[in-house]
Amino acid sequence: MKNKLAALLLAAMSLPASAGILGQVINFGYDFVGATSNDALLVGPGVEITCPAGGFDMCTFLTVPTQTIDAGDTSITYFYNGVPASFNPVAGFSGFDFNGLDAGGNVLGPVMLSTNIVGLDMSRVASTASSIRVDMGSLNVVDGSFFTVSFGAAPIPEPGSFGLLGASLAALAWRFRQR
């Protein structure tokens, strides 16, 4: 029985793990009328960007009272605190661009949106294997407005993981065959 348990434990340990973006450097960008900001920051505990007083490249565009962006392991949250305001209407894209989210060899899994901003829905969110874009053009924000984009990290298994899994299953099959 011990051998069976050990083989199962070894097989479970060989499965690829999913990692998020904590401890990774990602790019926080804002695009407006063809101009783009880019802040490459280490994701850690606490808020990564505070505008307008934070001195970040993004703060050249986000100039109204306090706007913050906080990245967690598998989510990014934008929060607005101030008087009612509007994001300018423009032709094309105007909004946030978060990229480099494939840290640790993972690609983005499903992306979800949680928000209280009227008009912001998944039709305004686009994602690739390593980026998420949120189009804010023409949207209004009030004190307490926010959005959170959450994502899963789908692991890309290494060849060694498959080899270890195969060896574990072979050992388990050999043990059952002996009985």
FIROKOL-484418 format. One record per residue: x, y, z of N, C-alpha, C, O in turn. Coordinates in steps of 0.1 Angstrom, whole numbers, plus 5000, padded with zeros to 4 digits. Layout:
<tikes>
XYZXYZXYZXYZ ...
</tikes>
This chain:
<tikes>
500849885000500050005000500950135000500550234994 502050125007502950245008503450274994503550394990 503850164986504350184973503350254964503650344956 502050214965501050274957500850424960500750504951 500850454973500750594977501950674973501750784968 503150624974504350694969504250714954504650824950 503850624946503750634932502750744928502950824919 501550744935500550844932501050984936500751084929 501750994947502251124952503351174941503351294938 504151084937505151124927504551164914504951264908 503451094910502751134898502051274899502151354890 501551304911500851434913501851544913501651654909 503051514919504151614920504651654906505151764904 504551564896505151584883504251664874504651704864 502951684879502051774870502551914871503051964881 502351984860502852124859502052214868500852194870 502752304875502152404884501752524876502452564866 500752594881500352724875500852834883500752834896 501552934877502053044884501453174879501053184867 501353274888500853404884501953504881503053464878 501653634883502553734880503253804891504053894890 502953764904503553814915505053794914505453684911 505853894917507353884916507853894902509053874900 507053924892507453934878507354084874506554154880 508154124864508054254858507054254847507254174837 506054334847505054344836504954494832505454584839 504454514820504254644815502854694817501854634813 502754814823501554884825501554994815502355084815 500554994805500555104795499155164794498155114798 499155294789497955354786498155414772499055484769 497155394763497155434749496155544748494955524752 496455654742495555764739495955844727497055894726 495055844717495255914704496655894699497355984695 497055764698498355734692499555744701500655704697 499355814712500455824722500355714732499255674736 501455654736501455544745502355564757503555614755 501955534769502855534781503255384783502555294779 504355374790504855244793505655244806506655304807 505155174816505755164829506055014831505054934833 507254964832507654834835507954824850508854884855 507054744857507154744871507154604877506454514871 507754584888507754454895506454444902506054534910 505754334901504454314907504754264921505354154923 504254334931504454294945503254324953502254364948 503354324967502254354975501954504974502954584973 500754544975500454684974500154734960500354664950 499854864959499554934947500754954939501755004944 500754924926501854944917501955084912503055144911 500855144908500755284902499755364909498655324911 500155484912499255594917499455714909500555764908 498355764903498355894895497455994901496455954908 497656124900498656184891499956204898500956244891 500056184911501356224918502456114918503456134924 502256004912503155894913504455904904505355834907 504456004895505656014887505855904877506955884871 504855834874504855724864504555784850503855884849 505055714840504755754826503255764823502755854816 502555664829501055664827500355784833499355824828 501055854843500355964849500356094840499756194843 501056084828500956194819499556194813499156304808 498856084813497556074807496456074818495356134816 496756014829495756004840496056114850496656094860 495456234847495756354855494756394864494956484872 493556334864492556374874492756304887493456204888 492156354898492456304911492456154912491856084904 493156104921493655974924493055854916491955824917 493955794908493755674901494855574904496055614904 494455454907495455354911495355224903494255194898 496455154901496455024895497154934904498354954908 496554824908497154724917497054584910495954544906 498254524908498254394903498454294914499254304923 497654184913497754074922498353954914498853974903 498353834920498953724913498253684900498853654890 496853694900496053664889495053764885493953734880 495253894889494353994886494954134885496054154891 494354224879494754364879493554454881492554434874 493654544891492554634894492854774892493854824896 491954844885492054994884490955054893489855004894 491355164900490455224909490455374907491555434907 489255444907489155584905488555644917487555604922 489255754922488755824934488855974931489856034932 487656034929487656174926486256214920485356144921 486256344915485056394909484756324897485556264890 483456324893483056254880483856304868484156424867 484256214860485056254848484756154837484056054839 485256184825485056094813486356064806487256154806 486455944801487555914792487255974779486055954774 488156034772487856094759487456004749487955894748 486456044741486055954729487155974718487456084714 487655864713488555874702488255764692487655664696 488655784680488555674670489655574673490855614675 489355444673490355344677490355314691489355334698 491555274696491655224710492155344719493055414716 491555354731491955444741491755374755490555364759 492855334761492655264774493955204778495055234774 493755104787494855034794495354914786494554844779 496654894786497254784780498254724789499354784792 497954604794498854534803499454414796498754334791 500854414795501454304787502654254795503154314804 503154144790504154074797503653974807504353944817 502353944806501653864816501953714814501253634821 502853674806503153534804504353494812505153404809 504653574823505753544831505753404836504753344839 506953344838507053214843506753104833506452984837 506653134820506353034810504853004809504552904803 504053084815502553054814501953144804502453254801 500853104798500053184789498753214797498353144806 498153324793496853364800495753264797495553214786 495053224808493853144806492753234804492853344799 491553194808490353274806490453404814490953414825 489953514807489953644813488553684817487653664809 488353734829487053774834487153924839488153974842 485953984839485854124842484854144853483754094853 485254224863484354274874484454424874485554474875 483354494874483354634873482054704878481054634878 482154824882480954904884480855024874480055114877 481655024864481655134854480655104843480755004836 479655194842478555174832479155174818479955264814 478755074811479255054797480554974795480854934784 481254944806482454864805481954714806481554674817 482154634796481854494796482954424788483854484783 482754294787483754204780484054244766485054204760 483054314759483254354745484354454744484954474733 484754524755485754624756487154564761488054634763 487154434763488354374768488854274758488154194753 490154284754490754204745491954134751492654204759 492254014748493453944754494153864744493553814735 495453844746496253754739496853654749496453654760 497853574744498553484753499253554764499653494775 499653684762500453754772499953894775500753974782 498753934771498354074773496854084775496054004770 496454194781495054234783494954384780495654464785 493954414771493654554768492254584772491354504770 492054704779490754744783490454884777491154984780 489454884768489155014761488255094769487055054773 488655214773487955304782487355424774486655504781 487555434761487055544753485555574756484755494755 485255704759483955754761483255714774482055744776 483855634782483255594795483355694806484355774806 482355704815482355794826482755724839482355604841 483455794847483855734860483355834871483355954869 483055774882482655854894483555804906484255704905 483455874917484155834929483855694932482655654934 484855604933484655464937484555374924484355254926 484655424912484655344900485855254900486955294904 485655134895486755034894486454934883485354914879 487554864879487454744872488554644877489654694880 488254524876489254414879489154314867488154264864 490354294861490454184851491154074858492254094863 490553954858491153834865491453744854490853734843 492553664856492953574846493553454852494153454863 493453334846494053214850495353204842495453254831 496353144848497553114841497552964837497552874845 497552944824497552804819498952764817499752824809 499352664824500852624824501252564811500452494804 502452584807503052514796503952414802505052444807 503652284801504452184807505752164800505952184788 506752134808508152114803508251964800507551884805 509051934790509251794786509651704798509251584799 510451754807510851674819509651634828509651534834 508651724828507451694836506751574830506251484837 506651574817505951454810506751324813506151224815 508151334812508951224815508751164829508651044831 508751254839508551214853507151154855506951054862 506151214848504751154849504751024843504150924849 505351004831505450874825506150764833505650654834 507250804839508050714848507150674860507150554864 506450764865505650734877504450644873504250544881 503850664862502750574858503350434854502650334857 504550434848505150304845505450224858505250104859 505950294868506250224881505050174887504950064893 503950254886502650214892502150094885501649994891 502250094871501749974863502549854866502049744868 503849864868504749754871504349694885504349574886 504149784894503749734908502449654907502349554914 501449704900500149634899500349504892499649404895 501249494882501449374874502149264883501849154881 502949304892503649214901502549134910502849024914 501549204912500449144921499749044912498748984917 
</tikes>
